Amino acid sequence: MNTSVNTLTQLDPKVWLLLTPVMLIEIGLLIFCLVKLIRSKGTRYLNKGIWALIIIFVQLIGSILYLVLESGHNDSD
């Protein structure tokens, strides 16, 4: 009896219309940050592996933290 799966599949279509753009933006931000991390020569505060874990597992906040804290660091571009 997994009620959370049943509740998720029974969401109103209007809710899905609101959630879809948010999910796409979040996935796009995650991919953008990971690509930026991989292309960078190095990071200022944490090593690349830790940043990758933060970006992936802390989702939106991790991506924003990466962009804010590592924004002025030297990139490979």
C-alpha positions as CSV (number, residue, x, y, z in Angstrom):
1,M,0.0,0.0,0.0
2,N,2.2,2.8,-1.3
3,T,-0.1,5.8,-1.0
4,S,2.6,8.3,-2.1
5,V,2.8,6.7,-5.5
6,N,-1.0,6.6,-5.8
7,T,-1.2,10.3,-4.8
8,L,1.5,11.2,-7.3
9,T,-0.3,9.5,-10.2
10,Q,-3.6,11.1,-9.3
11,L,-2.4,14.7,-9.4
12,D,-4.5,17.2,-11.2
13,P,-3.3,18.0,-14.7
14,K,-3.1,21.6,-13.8
15,V,-0.5,20.7,-11.1
16,W,1.5,18.8,-13.7
17,L,1.4,21.9,-16.0
18,L,2.9,24.0,-13.1
19,L,5.5,21.4,-12.0
20,T,6.8,20.5,-15.5
21,P,8.6,23.8,-16.2
22,V,10.0,23.9,-12.7
23,M,11.4,20.4,-13.1
24,L,12.9,21.2,-16.5
25,I,14.6,24.3,-15.2
26,E,16.0,22.4,-12.3
27,I,17.4,19.7,-14.5
28,G,18.8,22.3,-16.9
29,L,20.5,24.1,-14.0
30,L,21.9,20.8,-12.7
31,I,23.4,19.9,-16.2
32,F,24.7,23.5,-16.7
33,C,26.5,23.4,-13.3
34,L,28.0,20.0,-13.8
35,V,29.3,20.9,-17.3
36,K,30.7,24.2,-15.9
37,L,32.3,22.2,-13.0
38,I,33.9,19.7,-15.4
39,R,35.2,22.4,-17.7
40,S,36.7,24.5,-14.9
41,K,40.4,24.2,-14.2
42,G,39.8,24.1,-10.5
43,T,37.6,25.3,-7.7
44,R,38.1,27.9,-4.9
45,Y,36.5,26.3,-1.9
46,L,35.9,22.6,-2.3
47,N,37.4,20.0,-4.7
48,K,35.4,19.0,-7.8
49,G,34.2,15.7,-6.4
50,I,32.6,17.3,-3.4
51,W,31.0,20.1,-5.6
52,A,29.6,17.4,-7.9
53,L,28.0,15.6,-5.0
54,I,26.6,18.8,-3.6
55,I,25.2,19.8,-7.0
56,I,23.6,16.4,-7.6
57,F,22.2,15.6,-4.1
58,V,21.3,19.1,-2.8
59,Q,19.6,19.9,-6.1
60,L,18.5,23.5,-6.6
61,I,20.3,24.9,-3.5
62,G,23.5,23.1,-4.4
63,S,23.5,24.4,-7.9
64,I,22.9,28.0,-6.8
65,L,25.6,27.7,-4.1
66,Y,28.1,26.5,-6.7
67,L,27.3,29.4,-9.1
68,V,27.5,32.0,-6.3
69,L,30.6,30.7,-4.5
70,E,32.6,29.7,-7.6
71,S,31.5,32.5,-10.0
72,G,34.7,34.5,-9.8
73,H,37.1,31.6,-10.0
74,N,39.3,31.1,-13.2
75,D,37.5,29.1,-15.8
76,S,39.1,27.2,-18.8
77,D,37.2,29.5,-21.3
